Amino acid sequence: MESAISFTINQQSSLGILHRPESAISTAVLIVVGGPQYRVGSHRQFLQLSRFLATQNIISFRFDVRGMGDATGEKQSFEQLDDDIKAATDCLLSQCPNVSKVIIWGLCDAASAALLYAPQDSRIAGLILLNPWLSNEQAMAKTMVKFYYLQRLFSADFWKKLLKGKVNIGSSLKDASDNVASTMQTQSNDEQSYQARMLVGAQQFSGPVCLILSGNDLTAREFLEQTQSDSGWKRFVKGKCQIFNLLDADHTFSNRDLKAEVERISVQFVLSIK
């Protein structure tokens, strides 16, 4: 059963779609939208995920954050979604009183928003994070040098363009030089940065985390770059996360089979929550 539910976020109206199977388990999934998306998701990803969860007797609620889709108010950055996530959690539980635990499912900066929010709310029992947004200049530079420029050097297409004079050598060398220089800079330890607050959230959250990473995605690679070079992130990933690497997946898992794999992993994780 799919129901459109109106609710408010700080006196702004929003709309969510509740997927409620007849024989539902007591753990539900809250799908948080990130980036320039609304509750349906890229290539209907969130809609299809919710419908698959329902076939496995799992309730889900996908909703529009302020300023997107059918929600009123000003668009908020992912760093400012605490009120949106809390209001949606409140709505989900008021509609489904038999639900006792909520798992947040988020892609990209929605995954980042989930990490910022989760430790504040004891009702959140777990997190499913896909390609979390953990960007900074140094990590992006390392990622570009390691994956983009090295891949280009081994690309037949690059050498064909080079021999035909279709590559701007000066511009390419300058870009590469700038990125190499950026990798040598000292990373900021600003305690107010969202990266630092995400790490605090990751450390304070006591529940299990399912981490799904795409192999063909710079955001995922940048996240890995950070987690491999920072001891705090390294401990979080090794200590709390179930990690799934989908090597052929792009950022939004647009391939039908890989999208189905994300759905399967998500169900497996939800059912493991006790």
N, C-alpha and C positions, 0 to 999 in steps of 0.2 A: 504494500500500500504506500503510495506516494502522496504527501500532503504539502501544500504551500502554507507556510507559517509566517505571519507577520509578527515582528517584535521590534523593540527599540534599543538603540545603542546611544547612550547619553542624549536622550530626547530626539534622536534622529531615527527615522523609520528604516527598517531593513526587511529583507525577505529571505527565507531559507526554505529548502526542500527537505522534508523529513521522509526517510525511507524506513518503514517499520514493518518487518515481516511478522506473520502471525505468531510464530513460536520463536521469539527472539531470546538470545542469551542476555546476560546482565551487563555485558561490556559493550559500549557503543563507540563509534568513530565520529569524531568531529573533523570535517575537512575544511582546512583554512586555505583561503585563496591568496596567492601572492602575485606581485607584479600587476601588469595591466590586464587582469583577468576578472571574470565574474564566476558565478557558482557552477557554470557548465564545464569550464576548463577548456584548455587547448584541445582541439579535435575531440571534444565531448569526453575528455578523460575523466573528469570528476563524476559526471553523470553515469558513465559506464562502470566506474569503480563502485559507486553507490548501489547500482542495480546488481552487480556481482556480489557485493557484501550481503545484500538482502537474500540472495539465493542460499547463502551460508548461515542464515538466521542471525545476521548482525545488523543492528540498527545503525544508520548513519544520518548525519545532518550536514548539508553543504549550504553555505550562506554567502550573501554579499556583504563585504566590509563597507564601511562608510565611503560614500563617493563613487562607488562602483556598481554596475548592474542596476538593480532596482532600489538600491539604498540611497538615502539622501545624505546631505552633509558634505563636508570637504574630504577629498581623497587624503588618506593618511599614509605615511611611510610605514614600512614593516616594523620600524622601531616603536611605533605608536599604536599598535593593535591590541594592547592588553585589554582595553575596555571592550573591543569588538569580540575578542575570544571569550572573555568572561560572560558577556551578554548572551552569546550564542550557546555557551555551556549551560547557563541558567535556563535558557529556552528549551534546549534539548532535554534536560532533566525534568523540567516542569511538564513537558509533553509525555515523557516516558518515566513514570515514577519507579518502575521496576529496574531501571538502569542504575547501577551502583558505581561503575567505573567508566571513565572516558579516556580514549586514546586520541591524541591529536595527530592528524595526517597532514603533512605540508611539503610542498615542492619549492625549491629555491629560497626566496626570501620569506616565504611562509614557513619554511622549516626553521629559518633563523628566528622569526617571530615566536614560534612554538618554544624554542629554547629560552628565549627571554621571558616568556610567560609561565611556563610549566611549574617552576618551583614555588610560585605564589599560591597555587591552587591544589589542595590535597585530593581533589576529585580526579585529577589527571593521573592516570595509572601507567601510561606509557606513551612513547613518541615514535612515529614512523616518519623519518626525515629523508627526503630525496634531494640530492644535490644541493646541500645547504649553501646559502650565500655567505661567504666569509672572505670578502674581497678586501685587499689593500694593495697599494702600489707596488710594494716589494714582492708580494706573493704573485701578483699578476705578471710582473716582469720575469720572475723565475719560471713561471708556467709558460710564458711566450718563448723564452729562450730554449727551455727544455723540450717543449712539444711542438711549437709552431715552426721556429726557424730550423731546428734539426730535421724535422719532417720535410720541410721544403728542400733542404740540401739533398735528400734522398728521393725526391720526387722527379720522375722522368718529365712530367709536364713542366716543372720549373725550369729544367735545363733546356727543354725545347723553346720555351719563351725567351730564355736568356740568349740562346744562340740566334734567335730571330730578332733580337733587340727590343723585345717587348717588356723587359724588366727594367725599371728605373734603378740602376745600381746605386747611385748616390743616395736616393731616398731610402732604399732598403738597408743600406749600410748604416745610415744615420739612425733609423728606427731600431736596428739591432744593437747599435752602440748605446743608445739611450736606455734600452731595456737591460743590457748588461750592467750599465752604471747603476741602475735602480736596484739591481740585486745586491749591490755592495753597500747600500744604505742601511743604516741601523733602523730596525723596525720600531715604531712608536709604541710605548707602553702606557699610553693614555688610558687611565682607569675609566674614563667616561666614554670611550669609544664603544661602538656597538660590538666590536669584536671581543673586547675585554668583558663586556657585560654578558655576551653570549657564553663565554667560557665560564663565568661565575654561575650562570644558569645551568650549564652542563654539569658543573661540579656539585651544585646544590640539589639538583633533581635526583630523587632517590629511585625512580622507576627504571625499568629496562628501556632500551632504545634500539630501534631497528633502523639501520643506515643503509640506504640503497643508492648506489653511485653508478653513473653512466660512464662508459669507457670513452665515448666520443663526445666529450663535453668539457669545455674549458672551466666552467664553474666547478664541476666535480674535481677536476685536476687541481684547481687552485685550492679547494678545500683540503685535498690530500697533501698538497705542498705545505699548507699551514700546519696540519696535524702531525706531519712527519718532522717538522722543524721546531715545534713548540712543545715543551715537556708536559705542560698542563693539558693541552689538547691530545697529546699522545696517550696520556693516562686515561683520559675520558674514552677515547676510541677503543683502547685495548680492554678497559675495565668494564664498561657498561654497554657496549654496542655489539649487536649482531650485525655483521657487515655482509652485504651482497653486492658484488661487482658485476654489472651487466655490461660486458665489454663492447658489445655492438650497439648499445643504446645511445640515442641523442638526448638532449636536455629534457625534453618532455615525453620521452618514451613513445614516440609517434608510431613506431612499428607495431603492428597488431599483435604479433607473438610476444614481443617484449612488454607491451602493455599488459597482456594476459599474465606474464610472469610477475609483474609488479602486483597485480591483483592477488595472485596465488600467495606470494610472500606476505602481503598485508594480512590476508586471512589467517595464514599460519601463525603470524605474530599475535594477532588479536586472540586467537584461541589458546595461545600459550599463557596469557595473562591470568593469574589466579587471584 
